[in-house]
Amino acid sequence: MAEKKQTESVSLRLDTNTWNRLKVFAGKQKTSPNALVSQILDSHVEWEMNAVAAGWAVMPKPFLVELFKLIDKDKVEKTIANLSVRMAKEMNLYMRGKHNLDSWLSILRARSSRSGFNWTEYEEDGKFEIVMQHDMGENWSLYFKTFYENVFHDLGVKTEFDFTENTLVIKIDKDKASSWHR
């Protein structure tokens, strides 16, 4: 059973228009304004506060999809293979303060969420399985596969990968993933 988070009551002063917009959005999400503000602050601390400084960039998805269609598969693999380990380690250290399986999975979960990708985790046959649906095309699947495969290898984690045009599947040996679930 998950541990209950400790909370603290605080008082914030917000612009009236911002507060009214938050209340409307919270109603649409069927949550309280308090819960929504808490989610927003968690998200900011988890991702937005450090992502840009760690090397992440926000770009329009349709542009990236079209750009990746223009690049041949060999160039995608070679380019990310040359960058992946160094890039991931730098991002991991900057955003999480350590470079291990748990911190890397934390970043992948957060990135998927911020990018609007569907992310599902399963546990089966001594393996943990992640299914990430990105809907960005085959070259993106190849990019993710090559990137993540190199990083997991660098971390000493045995993995298997499969992908389709819009989905990546990662299988991780259970004995290498000590604290799999968040």
C-alpha positions in Angstrom: 0.0 0.0 0.0 1.3 3.5 -0.9 2.4 5.7 1.9 0.2 8.7 2.5 2.0 11.9 1.6 2.5 14.5 4.3 0.8 17.7 3.5 0.9 21.2 4.9 -1.7 24.0 4.7 -0.4 27.1 3.0 -2.0 30.3 1.9 -1.3 31.8 -1.5 -2.3 35.1 -3.1 -3.3 34.6 -6.7 -4.6 36.9 -9.4 -8.4 36.8 -9.4 -8.6 36.0 -13.1 -6.1 33.1 -12.7 -8.0 31.7 -9.7 -11.3 31.9 -11.6 -9.8 30.1 -14.6 -8.3 27.4 -12.2 -11.7 26.9 -10.6 -13.4 26.4 -14.0 -10.7 24.0 -15.2 -10.9 22.1 -11.9 -14.7 21.7 -12.4 -14.2 20.3 -15.9 -11.6 17.9 -14.5 -14.0 16.9 -11.7 -11.5 17.8 -9.0 -11.1 20.5 -6.4 -9.2 23.7 -7.1 -7.0 22.8 -4.2 -6.1 19.4 -5.8 -5.5 21.0 -9.1 -3.2 23.6 -7.7 -1.3 20.8 -5.9 -1.0 18.8 -9.2 0.3 21.9 -11.0 2.9 22.6 -8.3 3.9 18.9 -8.3 4.3 19.0 -12.0 6.3 22.2 -11.9 8.7 20.8 -9.3 8.9 17.3 -11.0 9.5 18.6 -14.6 9.1 22.2 -15.6 11.4 23.7 -13.1 14.5 22.0 -14.5 13.6 20.5 -17.9 14.7 23.3 -20.1 18.0 23.7 -18.2 18.5 20.0 -18.5 18.2 20.1 -22.3 14.5 19.5 -23.1 12.8 21.7 -25.6 9.2 22.2 -26.5 8.4 22.1 -30.2 5.1 21.6 -32.1 4.4 17.9 -32.6 3.3 18.2 -36.3 6.6 19.8 -37.2 8.7 17.1 -35.4 6.6 14.4 -37.1 7.2 15.8 -40.5 10.9 16.5 -39.8 11.5 12.9 -38.8 9.8 11.6 -42.0 12.5 13.4 -43.9 15.4 11.7 -42.1 16.4 8.2 -43.1 16.4 5.5 -40.5 20.2 5.0 -40.5 20.8 8.7 -39.7 18.2 8.5 -36.9 20.0 5.5 -35.3 23.5 6.9 -35.7 22.7 10.4 -34.4 20.9 9.3 -31.3 23.4 6.4 -30.6 26.2 9.0 -30.5 24.3 11.3 -28.1 22.1 9.0 -26.0 24.3 8.0 -23.0 25.9 11.4 -22.4 22.6 13.2 -23.0 20.6 10.9 -20.7 23.2 11.0 -17.9 23.4 14.8 -18.0 19.6 15.1 -17.9 19.2 12.5 -15.2 21.9 14.1 -13.0 20.5 17.6 -13.4 16.9 16.7 -12.9 17.1 13.9 -10.4 20.5 14.3 -8.8 21.5 10.7 -9.7 21.8 8.4 -12.7 20.2 5.0 -12.1 17.3 3.0 -13.3 14.7 4.5 -10.9 15.7 8.1 -11.8 15.7 7.3 -15.5 12.3 5.7 -15.4 11.0 8.7 -13.4 12.2 11.0 -16.3 10.7 8.8 -18.9 7.3 8.8 -17.1 7.4 12.5 -16.7 8.4 13.2 -20.3 5.7 10.9 -21.6 3.1 12.7 -19.5 4.3 16.1 -20.6 4.3 15.1 -24.3 0.8 13.6 -24.2 2.1 10.0 -24.8 0.1 7.1 -23.4 2.3 5.2 -20.9 1.2 1.9 -19.4 3.2 -0.4 -17.1 2.7 -4.2 -16.6 4.4 -6.9 -14.6 4.5 -10.3 -16.2 6.7 -13.4 -16.5 9.5 -12.0 -14.4 9.6 -8.9 -16.5 8.3 -5.4 -16.2 6.8 -4.1 -19.4 6.3 -0.5 -20.5 4.1 0.4 -23.4 4.5 3.9 -24.7 2.2 5.1 -27.5 3.5 8.3 -29.1 1.6 8.5 -32.4 4.6 10.2 -34.1 5.6 7.6 -36.7 8.1 4.9 -37.3 11.3 7.0 -37.1 10.2 8.3 -33.7 9.8 4.7 -32.5 13.3 3.9 -33.9 14.6 7.1 -32.1 13.1 6.1 -28.8 14.2 2.5 -29.1 17.8 3.4 -29.9 17.9 6.1 -27.3 16.5 4.1 -24.5 18.3 0.9 -25.4 21.6 2.6 -25.1 20.8 4.2 -21.8 19.5 1.0 -20.2 22.6 -0.8 -21.5 24.8 1.9 -19.9 22.9 1.5 -16.6 23.5 -2.3 -16.8 19.9 -3.2 -17.2 18.9 -6.1 -19.4 16.1 -5.0 -21.7 14.2 -6.1 -24.7 12.5 -3.8 -27.2 9.8 -4.0 -29.8 8.1 -1.2 -31.7 5.5 -0.4 -34.2 4.9 2.8 -36.2 3.5 4.6 -33.1 4.3 2.4 -30.1 7.4 1.4 -28.2 7.5 -1.6 -25.9 10.3 -2.0 -23.3 10.7 -5.2 -21.3 13.0 -5.0 -18.2 14.2 -8.0 -16.2 12.5 -7.9 -12.9 15.7 -8.6 -10.9 17.3 -5.4 -12.3 14.3 -3.2 -11.4 14.3 -3.2 -7.6 11.8 -0.4 -7.0 9.8 -0.6 -10.2 6.6 1.0 -9.1 6.4 4.6 -8.1 
